[in-house]
Amino acid sequence: MKLTTSLIPSQNKLGEGPLWHPEEQALYWVDIHKKLVERWRPKSGKRKTWHFPSAVTALGINAGGGFTVTSVKHFGLWDGRSERIKTLTNPEPDLPKNRFNDGAVGPNGCFWAGTMCEQVDLDAPPPGSFYRFDGTLVVCHERDLFISNGLGWSPDQKYFYLTDSPIRTIYRYEYDGDRGEIGNRIVWIHSQDERGVPDGMAVDAEGCVWSAQWGGWKVIRYDPDGVKMEEIELPVAHPTSCAFGGAEMKDLFITSAWTALKEDQRASQPLAGDIFLLELDVRGQAPFKAKF
């Protein structure tokens, strides 16, 4: 295992949603607060940035080309070239303070994504929900979430994981691939004594979950039973998410943020907002592609 101190000096305010594109051999990610989508090609070392009128919070690869995305309020489509999003549907028009957060394409070719409110109030009813989008229809699969966050599927596609960060919980569901549904939720991880809170995640080929710990200066690897196997310390307080990629899918790319840092804290964390690389012996899973 080898950690590259800072692979990409992206200095993202809120770097999120890393996504490896196998055909392009490129890493994509977003900066939600700066309203950016970025791409980096390891072979050339070249980086490209797109600026959007409204933030893109998550993206997934489409089988037919381009990307399915979530913007602040909508599911949408992006051609991968322009700085325009084709907005398709807003599932929460009655919740103006909510926005989309994390999302990913699932084994059934649908895009799954959830919502959150920036002002978290643990004494109020949880405002977030979790949805499945098939290109036309939106189905709500979960309600009463504070911040719908890191998600992923086990390699055998029997289980689905979903994070609710403020309550330090990762849920595990049974996943029905034929129907494209989740059910029988259990609390898989409740990390009340952990430094940091669970944020974005990646699931490797052995069924282990890699969870970025917001405020925790680290990434944790859990085995399929939810037992902590190891933790990797980082030089930044707020890692946000991670994704496998690289030619052999053994590179773990870790995004980070500086948005929660005060001025003196940011000065002491000059790498906050950069992307880090963890070179591993275990493979990750290639991302699924949306069927539209």
N, C-alpha and C positions, 0 to 999 in steps of 0.2 A: 504494500500500500504506500502510495506516494502522494503528498499534497503539494500542489503548485500554489505558492503563496498568493499570487494574483495572476490569473491567466489572461483576463481581459480587463483593462483599466476603464470600465464602463462608467463608473461613478454614478450609478443610477440612484435616483431619489427613492424609488420603490421598485427595484428590479424584481420581476416575478415571471411565472409561467414559462420556464425553460422548455424547449421542444426541439428534439433532434430530428432533422429531415434526412432520412437515409439516402434518398435518391440524389439530393443536392450535396450530401456530406457537409451539412451546415447546421449551426445552432441558431435557433430563433429564441427571442425572449421579449418581454415587454417592460416598459417603465410606466406604471399606471399614473403616477402623479405628474410626470412630464409628457404624457400622452404620446409615447414612442413605441414603435416596434423596431427591434434591432436584429441584425443577422451577422454572424461571424463564420468565416470559412477557415478551418484549421490549415488546410493545404497552402493557401495564399496568405493567410493572416489578415485578410481584408475584412473590414467591418462596414456595414451599411445601415443607415438609420432612416426610418420613415416617421414623419410627424403627422398626427391626426387631429382634427377639430375636437373629437371626443376620445377619451381614453379607451384603448383596447385592454381588456383585463386578462384574457386567455385566448389561445388559438389552437386549432387542430388541423391536420393535413386532410385535404379532400382528395378522394380517389380520382376525381375528374380534373384536378388541378386547382391551385389556389388553396384558401383556408376558410374554415368556419371559425367565427370569432364570437366573443361576447364583448360588447362595448359597455358603457356604464349602465344602460337600460335595456339593450336589445341583443338578441341573437342576430348575427349578420354574416355576410360573406365578404372576403377580401381576395382580390385577384393576385396578391403577392407582388405587385409592381407599383400600383398607384398609391396615392395617399387618400383614398376614398373607401368607405365602408358602405356596402349595400345593406341597410337595416331591414330586418324581416319581421320581427315580432317582439313586443314588450310584454312579458307575462305578469308584470306587477305595476300597471298604470296607476293603481290606487295607493302606492307606497313611494312617494316622491323622495324620501330620505334613503331608500335602499339603492344599492348598486350591485352589479354582478361582481364576482370575485374569481375564484379558481374554476377551471373547467378542463375537460379532456374528451377525446373521442374514445368510445368504448368498443368492446368486441363486436357489438351488434351494428356498428357503423353509425350510431347516433352520437350526437354531441351532448355531454352531460355537464351541467354547470349549476352553481348555486349563488345565492345572494347574501348580502350583509348590509348592516348600517354602520357608518363610520363612527357614530357616537354610541358605543356599547354601554348599555345599562343592564347589569345583571339582575336588577330588582324589577325590571319590566318584562313583559312577555317577549320571548325571542322573536325577532322580526324576519329572520332569513328563511329561505326555502331552497329546495334542490330540485332541478328539473332535467328532463330528457327531451331533446329536440331532434326530430327526424328529418328536418329540412322543410317541413310544413306544419306539423302539429307539435305542441308543447304539452308534456305530461308532468305534473308535479308528483314527485316520489317521496318528498320529505318536507315537513314544516317544523316550526319551532326550533330553528337553529340561530345561534347568535352570529357566528361568522362561518358560513359554509366555506370550507377550505380543502387542503390537500386530499386528493382522491386517487384511487388506483385499483387494479384488479389483480388477483392472484394468478400465477402462470397457468393453472388448470381451469381458470375462469369459474371456479366454484364460489369465490368470495369477492366482495367489493368492500373497499375501505373509504371512509369519509371522516374528515376532521372537523371538529367544532373548537376553534382555538381558545376563546376566552374561558371555557370550562375545562380546558386541558384534556380533551377527550378525543380519541379516535374510535369510531364505531366500525364494527364489521357486520356486513350483511351477507346473506346468501344471495347469489346472483343466478337468475334464471336466464340463460342465454337464448333459449327458444322464444321466450316471451319478451326478453329485454327488460326484465323487472328485477327489483331488489326487495328483500324482505327479511323477516326474522332478525331484526337488529339486536346486537349485543354490544355492551361496552367492552371493547377489545383492549384499549389502553386508557387509563385515567392517571395522568402523570402529575398529581397534585404536589408531590414532593420534589419534582424535577426542576432544575434551573432552566428557565425559559418555558415557552409554550409551544405545542406542536403547530407547525405551519404547513408548507407544501411538502409533498412526499414523492418517492419513486419506489417501485416494487421490482426486485431483481428476479433473475431466473430461478433462484432457489426458494422463492416465496417470501423472502425477507423484506421488510419495509424500512426504507431510509427516510427519516423524518427530520426536516430542518427545524431547529428550535429557536423561534423568535425571542430575542432577549437572552438567549442561553449560550451564545458563543460556540455553538457546536451542531453537529448532525449526529443523530442516534440511529443505529441499526437494530431492529427488533426481529427476532425469529418468528416463524409462522404462528407460534403460540403466544406471542406478545411478550416474550422475555427479552430484556435488553442484552444484546450480544457485545456491543462495543459502541464507543462514542469517539468522534473525531473533532478535536478542538480546532477552532478557526480564529483568525486574528480580528474578527468583527463580531459585534454583539448581535446583529440582526440578520442572520441567514434567513432567506425567505422560502426557497424551494430548491428542488434538485431534479435532474433528469439524466438518464443514461444516454450515451451516444458514443461517437467515435467509430472507427472502421470495424472494431470487434465488439462494440457495445459494452466496453469495459471502463469507459470514462464516465465519471459522475460529475456533471457540471452543477455548480451551486451558485444561485443568485443571492444577492444581498441588498441592503437598503441603508440609507442614512436619514430617512425622513423623521425618525423618532429621536434623533440625537440633538442635544443642545450644542451650542457653538464650541464650547470647550471639549465636549465629548467627541465631536467630529474631528477636532484638531488632533486628538489622541488616537483616532482611528482613521488614518488617511486612506485605508483600503476599503472603507465602508462604501457599499454600492458597486464594488467590483464583482467579477465572476471568478470563482475558484474551481480548480480541477482536482479531483481525487482519482488517481489511477488505481484500479482495483483488479483483483484476480477473478472476481465473479462477474458474469455477464448480466446486463439488464435486458428488459424486454423492448423490442422495437415498438414504436407508437402505432396504434391502430389508425386506420384511415376512415374518414366519414364517407358514407355511401353516396353522397350527393356532390 
